[in-house]
Structure formats: C-alpha cells, structure tokens
Amino acid sequence: MVSAATYSGQSALLSTELLAYYRQLSQSSLTVIDVETTGSLAHNARVIEISVLQGSLAEGIMHQQATLINPGIKIPRQITRLTGITEDMVSPAPSPAQTWAEYLPLLKTGVLTAHNLEFDYGFVKAEYQRQGDFFSRPSRYRFCTVMLSRLLLADLPSRSLPNLVEHFGFPVGTSHRAEADTLACWYLAELLLKRIQDEPDETLLKQFGRQWIRLKDAAAMLRCPKKAAFDLLKARDIDVKLSRRRQTPLYRRQDVETIFWEQQGQQLSLLQDEPFCDR
C-alpha cells in the first residue's frame, strides 16, 4: 500500500498514487475518533471528552461510545464556551487512567480516522505517554478526512467540520462535542469514500487535479528545491493564489503534475537518444 503520509498533507504524492491508496482504504474498517481538550497543545493540555465510532462502508456503523474524562486540571472558560463542557460535568467522570485503558482495544483496531487527525492523534499519544504507555499506529492505518476533502472538495470555501456538516446537512448534534463530531466525521468519510469506490478513475483524477497544493509539496513532486520550483512554476504562468493564513503561494495539482510528466518525458527522450558506447 502507498503510504499517504510520505509527505505532510499527502500533496507531494501523484494523483494516481493517491487514488490507489484511497481505493484500498475504502475497503477497510474505520475507527473514527474525536477528542475535546482543555487547549490546543498536547504537551500541556488534557483530553476532557473522547468518542470512538467503528464502521465500514460495507457494514455501516457497528459501534460508538463517548466518555467525559476528569482531567484533574481546571477547564478554561473559553473551552467551556466552545464545548459546553463544565467542571461540574467532568467532576464525577472517570480518570484518564481508567478511560484510556478502556479505549485502548478500540484504538488499536481498524484505520484510525479523524478530521484533522494530526490534532487528535497527537493528544491520544500524549495521554498514553502520561500513563507510561507508548501508542502508535502505522501511517497506512491513519486516515485524515481533511486530506481527502482537499482532493474531492477543493473548491469549497471551507472544509472545517462544522461548515461541512452545514453544507451536506449531516444529521448530527452540536459541533465541538466528541460524539457529534465523530458522527459528522463518519458521514463525511462515508460520502467521500463512496465516491472513491463508485466514480471512474478519469472523474476522480480530474477532481484531484483541482486541489491547491503548497510550494513545498510542488517542489517535492517536481524533485527540486523550492526556489527552483517557484521559478519554474512562475515561468509557466499557471494559476496561483495565496493561502489565507500565511499568504504563501498555492498551485493547482493538475498544473504541477503536467510539468512533472513533461519532465519525465524529456528525461526518457534523453536516455533514448544517448548513443551506446563500445566498451
């Protein structure tokens, strides 16, 4: 199986490689996870709620459970405003040690899935580390729905989970609670992976081609330094836009791949034209 975690964001992989990866993934059982936390950094914040949902396209949802966790630290007011989770709610909840021991068998099965998996996976690893345990899942058993939504929903103005819930009308509860967000992520994964299964290669590869990718991923795909890639892409006068947060250049995947395949053809032509030497 192609490792879709070879480069951050998967964007440096060719569309044909990504399609093969997602076709295999669509046949797998998913373990969808969401955590609510006291902050954004796993090294000093704690998980206060977890939900896990297990399912597959073939069998649908097979199991879901959610648990509030008493983190043993104060919950900041802004987190309570965002999630609705109060200290009174977590006070009678089980401890982290109890909760993570209970959830370990679930988290070790299926393909670990989340919307922005890097966030949830980082907190899960940190919580197990605090318990003196090491938790890790191989890259082929990790699936981020943000990544696939960038490929199949490239032209939506936002791919945040609440906005996707609204866009598709997923029947879930309030966002920023683990059970509702896990269910929303499942509906999104189901929708996108069914497209992967049902639509022809040509249609999917065309959709993949509309993804906006970063300069560093374009450079990795073109196998050259970022400065050389920037100059090459600028010289080709292809579509470019600036990212909203960092104002860095983004390019359409299809344009970058066109240049990549042209380069491959040129290299092959040079090899074919090279004369044989007598030895």
C-alpha positions in Angstrom: 0.0 0.0 0.0 1.2 3.5 -0.8 1.9 5.4 2.4 -0.2 8.6 2.1 1.8 10.1 5.0 5.0 10.2 3.0 4.7 14.0 2.8 2.8 16.3 5.1 -0.7 16.7 3.6 -0.2 13.9 1.1 0.1 16.6 -1.5 3.5 15.6 -2.9 2.2 12.2 -4.0 0.9 11.8 -7.5 -2.8 11.6 -8.1 -2.6 8.1 -9.4 -0.8 7.0 -6.2 -3.4 8.7 -4.0 -6.2 7.1 -5.9 -4.7 3.7 -5.4 -4.3 4.4 -1.7 -7.9 5.6 -1.2 -9.3 2.8 -3.2 -7.7 0.3 -0.8 -8.7 2.5 2.2 -12.4 2.4 1.1 -12.4 -1.4 1.8 -11.1 -1.0 5.3 -12.8 -0.8 8.7 -12.5 2.7 10.2 -12.1 3.7 13.8 -13.2 7.3 13.9 -12.1 9.4 16.9 -12.7 12.8 18.2 -11.4 14.4 21.4 -12.3 17.6 23.2 -9.5 19.2 25.2 -8.5 21.9 27.6 -6.3 23.6 25.0 -4.6 23.2 21.6 -1.2 21.9 22.6 -1.0 18.2 23.6 2.1 18.6 25.8 0.3 20.9 28.4 -3.5 20.4 27.7 -5.6 17.4 28.6 -8.5 15.5 27.0 -11.9 16.1 28.7 -14.0 14.0 26.3 -13.5 11.2 23.8 -15.7 9.5 21.3 -14.9 6.5 19.1 -17.1 5.2 16.3 -16.3 2.0 14.4 -17.7 1.2 10.9 -17.1 0.3 7.3 -18.8 1.1 4.0 -19.9 -2.5 3.7 -21.5 -2.7 7.2 -22.2 0.9 8.2 -21.8 2.0 11.9 -21.0 -1.0 14.1 -20.2 0.7 17.4 -20.0 4.1 19.0 -19.3 5.3 22.5 -18.3 8.5 24.2 -16.9 9.4 27.6 -16.3 12.5 29.6 -13.0 12.5 31.4 -11.9 14.2 34.7 -8.6 15.7 33.6 -7.6 16.7 37.1 -7.0 20.3 36.0 -9.1 23.4 35.5 -11.1 23.8 32.3 -10.5 27.2 30.8 -13.6 29.4 30.3 -13.1 29.7 26.6 -13.2 25.9 26.3 -16.5 25.7 28.3 -17.9 28.4 26.0 -16.8 26.4 22.9 -17.8 22.9 24.0 -20.4 23.5 26.8 -18.3 21.1 29.0 -18.1 22.4 32.6 -16.0 21.3 35.6 -19.2 20.1 37.2 -19.8 17.8 34.3 -16.3 16.2 34.4 -16.1 16.1 38.2 -17.8 12.6 38.6 -16.3 11.3 35.3 -13.7 8.6 35.2 -10.0 9.4 35.5 -7.6 9.4 32.5 -6.1 6.1 33.6 -9.5 4.4 33.6 -10.6 5.9 30.4 -7.5 5.3 28.3 -7.2 1.7 29.5 -10.8 1.1 28.4 -10.4 2.7 25.0 -7.1 1.0 24.0 -8.6 -2.1 22.4 -10.8 0.1 20.2 -8.0 2.5 19.2 -5.7 -0.4 18.2 -8.1 -1.8 15.6 -9.2 -0.5 12.2 -7.9 2.6 10.4 -7.6 5.5 12.9 -9.7 8.3 11.3 -10.4 11.9 12.3 -11.0 15.3 10.7 -7.5 16.9 11.2 -6.1 13.6 12.5 -2.8 15.2 13.5 -4.6 17.0 16.3 -6.5 14.0 17.8 -3.7 11.6 17.2 -1.2 13.9 19.0 -3.4 14.1 22.1 -4.1 10.3 22.2 -0.3 9.6 22.1 0.3 12.3 24.8 -2.3 10.8 27.1 -1.0 7.3 26.8 2.5 8.6 27.4 1.3 10.2 30.7 0.1 6.7 31.6 3.6 5.3 30.9 2.4 3.6 27.7 3.5 4.0 24.1 0.7 4.4 21.5 1.4 4.5 17.8 -0.4 3.5 14.6 1.4 2.9 11.3 0.8 5.5 8.6 -1.2 3.0 6.5 -3.6 2.7 9.4 -4.2 6.5 9.7 -6.7 8.5 7.7 -7.4 12.2 7.8 -10.7 13.3 6.2 -9.3 16.8 5.8 -6.8 15.4 3.4 -9.4 13.6 1.2 -11.7 16.6 1.4 -9.0 18.8 -0.1 -8.8 16.4 -3.1 -12.6 15.9 -3.6 -13.9 19.3 -2.3 -11.1 21.6 -3.5 -13.4 24.4 -4.5 -15.5 24.7 -1.3 -14.7 27.9 0.6 -14.2 26.0 3.9 -13.5 22.4 4.8 -13.9 22.8 8.6 -16.1 20.1 10.0 -19.0 22.4 11.2 -19.1 24.0 7.8 -19.2 20.6 6.0 -22.0 19.5 8.4 -24.0 22.5 7.3 -23.0 22.1 3.6 -24.1 18.5 3.4 -26.8 18.6 6.0 -25.4 15.7 8.1 -27.8 14.7 10.9 -25.6 15.3 13.9 -25.8 17.3 17.2 -23.9 20.4 18.3 -20.4 20.7 17.0 -17.4 20.7 19.4 -18.8 17.7 21.3 -16.9 14.5 20.7 -19.9 12.2 19.9 -21.4 14.7 17.4 -18.1 15.4 15.7 -17.2 11.7 15.5 -20.5 11.0 13.8 -20.0 14.0 11.4 -16.5 12.7 10.5 -18.0 9.3 9.8 -20.7 10.8 7.5 -18.0 12.7 5.7 -15.7 9.7 5.3 -18.6 7.6 4.1 -19.6 10.2 1.5 -16.1 10.7 0.2 -15.0 7.1 0.2 -18.2 6.0 -1.6 -17.2 8.5 -4.4 -13.8 6.8 -4.5 -15.4 3.4 -4.9 -18.1 4.4 -7.4 -16.7 7.1 -9.7 -14.4 6.2 -12.6 -10.7 7.0 -12.5 -10.9 9.8 -15.0 -13.5 11.6 -13.0 -11.7 11.3 -9.7 -8.3 12.2 -11.1 -9.9 15.4 -12.6 -11.3 16.3 -9.2 -7.9 15.6 -7.6 -6.3 17.9 -10.1 -8.2 20.9 -8.8 -6.6 20.7 -5.3 -4.5 23.6 -4.3 -1.0 22.5 -3.1 1.8 24.3 -1.4 5.1 25.3 -2.9 7.0 22.8 -0.7 4.8 19.9 -1.9 5.1 21.1 -5.6 8.8 21.1 -5.1 8.8 17.6 -3.7 6.7 16.4 -6.6 9.0 18.1 -9.1 12.0 16.8 -7.2 13.8 20.1 -7.0 14.5 22.8 -4.4 11.6 25.2 -3.5 13.4 28.2 -5.2 13.8 26.2 -8.4 10.2 25.0 -8.3 9.0 28.6 -7.7 10.9 29.9 -10.7 9.7 27.0 -12.9 6.1 27.4 -12.0 6.3 31.2 -12.4 7.8 30.8 -15.8 4.9 28.6 -16.9 2.4 31.3 -15.9 0.0 28.8 -14.3 -2.8 29.6 -11.8 -1.6 30.7 -8.4 -3.2 32.0 -5.3 -2.1 32.9 -1.8 -3.0 31.0 1.3 -5.3 32.8 3.6 -3.3 32.4 6.8 0.4 32.6 5.7 0.0 34.3 2.3 2.2 31.6 0.7 1.7 30.5 -3.0 -0.7 27.6 -3.8 -0.8 25.9 -7.2 -3.4 23.6 -8.8 -2.3 19.9 -8.6 -3.1 19.3 -12.3 -0.7 22.1 -13.4 2.2 20.8 -11.3 1.6 17.2 -12.4 1.5 18.3 -16.0 5.0 19.7 -15.6 6.2 16.6 -13.7 5.1 14.3 -16.6 6.6 16.6 -19.2 9.9 16.4 -17.3 9.6 12.6 -17.2 9.1 12.5 -20.9 12.1 14.8 -21.5 14.3 12.6 -19.3 13.1 9.4 -21.1 13.8 11.1 -24.5 17.4 12.0 -23.4 18.0 8.4 -22.3 16.7 7.0 -25.6 18.8 9.5 -27.7 22.0 8.7 -25.8 24.4 6.7 -28.1 25.7 3.4 -27.0 29.5 3.3 -26.4 31.8 0.5 -27.3 33.4 -1.0 -24.2 
